[in-house]
Amino acid sequence: MQLIFEKSRSGRGLSLLPPCDVAGYEIPGELRREQTPGLPALSETDISRHYSALAKMVHGVNDGFYPLGSCTMKYNPKVNEEMAALPGFTEIHPLQPLDTAQGCLEVLARAEAALCEITGMDAMSFQPAAGAHGEFTGILLIKAYHTARGEGATRNKIIVPDSAHGTNPASAAMAGYTVVSIPSAADGCVDLDALRQAVGADTAGLMLTNPNTVGVFDKNILAITEIVHQAGGLVYYDGANLNAVMGLVRPGDMGFDVIHLNLHKTFSTPHGGGGPGSGPCGCQAFLAPYLPKTQISRAADGSYCFSDPQQSIGRVRSFYGNFLVVVKALTYILSLGASGIREAAENAVLNANYLRKRLSAAYDIAYDGFCMHEFVVTLEKMKHETGVSAMDIAKALLDNGIHPPTMYFPLIVHEALMIEPTETESKDTLDEAAEVFLAIHRAALENAESLHQAPLYTPVRRLDETQAARHPLLKYEG
Ligand SMILES: Cc1ncc(COP(=O)(O)O)c(C=O)c1O
């Protein structure tokens, strides 16, 4: 397919602008470009066809099954977009007088209250723009807490289980901490003995997601948070997997002190190229004084206003975060209601277990047994016996209209495929997907070579992933 620049024809274009009805303005010479910008010249038809063709080259949630583990690629109700497109939310400036922005402030306040209720936290900041950004913010809260108690220098270690998402150790390291990795037990849960040995007077905190990245809800969660608290550390909840437990169990009740959420996963905003994210950071009341500037509060007359937490870590982003994502999340929460939120989590778990059970007829499931919202398949034996890898299976799925699961993660499972079907898929879709997975498994045993060739029918065939990662060509070379 040609780039839009290659389709450009000099003199072609479209002009739909009405005649200018204000006085012209001569731009001073020193501010003018020396050359006209190299923008493509196309007709509206050309542009429309170009973008339609591009849209056909990708696979999104609206195209088909998208079981990308740890990413919760669920269907995002269109009503969320309609609400976020209301002029009252879009035609507003972050610096306009507060009495003209009360509705927007109310959205932030109501979203904070709802998400605190769902997570068992007392306060929340919407500034972080993504999950990893929320983690970084949360770790800064932990740091501010220890510093205020005179233990900032001595409590310099953050413990992270080896099953953690890569952003956890990265966030802790970015905040200046030494990361201590502890092994998982054979059942995928935190190894309690390893945790007991790791904690001490130098522990600032532990970062954990529950259910974890192998889809297992840690049965020892209360003991885990207790061990860290006893050692004087705080416990951070990576809420990217909240889709499995929202409305059922709350991180606050599990003993967590600070959390982040991925609104662009659990609370139904398109992500993965579909738009900006939001990773709000929530905390227990004793950490609220450290939250980023600026929080929403109520003035004496009941109106909404801003207030800066007394010992705030400062801003982590401009203004109030990705506000329209919060509008979408609140729309989602209000349209589902308490029972709907709970039902969504129950169905996410039901769907994952149904697919796990169907695939276990042929595939090896790592940590087999009841899972939460996702499960991990290991192709280690298959690779050893036939040479067919997790990558081969993933590429063959593409030829069947299914987006591959997350590959080679978590690192503790070899030849891993991490599958998260989400609650928004029907039993029909799950059955169709199961048949495809099983047919690919048969093909792997009968004709391994055919799978090394996949994908055959996608816009680009198999890429050299190492080259793509090490030497990405990111600029147009004409
Ligand atoms: C468990 C977990 N934690 C954190 C993150 C980071 O979220 P984000 O990609 O929005 O930075 C992810 C994202 O995939 C995740 O799965």
The ligand as an SDF file (V2000), in Angstrom:
LIG
                    3D

 16 16  0  0  0  0  0  0  0  0999 V2000
   -0.4170   -5.9220   35.1650 C   0  0  0  0  0  0  0  0  0  0  0  0
   -0.1120   -4.6300   34.4610 C   0  0  0  0  0  0  0  0  0  0  0  0
    0.4000   -3.6140   35.1610 N   0  0  0  0  0  0  0  0  0  0  0  0
    0.6780   -2.4230   34.5890 C   0  0  0  0  0  0  0  0  0  0  0  0
    0.4750   -2.2080   33.2470 C   0  0  0  0  0  0  0  0  0  0  0  0
    0.8640   -0.8710   32.6450 C   0  0  0  0  0  0  0  0  0  0  0  0
   -0.2180   -0.1780   32.1060 O   0  0  0  0  0  0  0  0  0  0  0  0
    0.0030    0.8950   30.9260 P   0  0  0  0  0  0  0  0  0  0  0  0
    0.2970    0.0890   29.6930 O   0  0  0  0  0  0  0  0  0  0  0  0
   -1.2600    1.6600   30.8270 O   0  0  0  0  0  0  0  0  0  0  0  0
    1.1580    1.7590   31.2920 O   0  0  0  0  0  0  0  0  0  0  0  0
   -0.0540   -3.2430   32.4650 C   0  0  0  0  0  0  0  0  0  0  0  0
   -0.2590   -3.0510   31.0070 C   0  0  0  0  0  0  0  0  0  0  0  0
   -0.3150   -3.9350   30.2240 O   0  0  0  0  0  0  0  0  0  0  0  0
   -0.3650   -4.4830   33.0820 C   0  0  0  0  0  0  0  0  0  0  0  0
   -0.8760   -5.4940   32.3880 O   0  0  0  0  0  0  0  0  0  0  0  0
  1  2  1  0
  2  3  1  0
  2 15  2  0
  3  4  2  0
  4  5  1  0
  5  6  1  0
  5 12  2  0
  6  7  1  0
  7  8  1  0
  8  9  2  0
  8 10  1  0
  8 11  1  0
 12 13  1  0
 12 15  1  0
 13 14  2  0
 15 16  1  0
M  END
$$$$
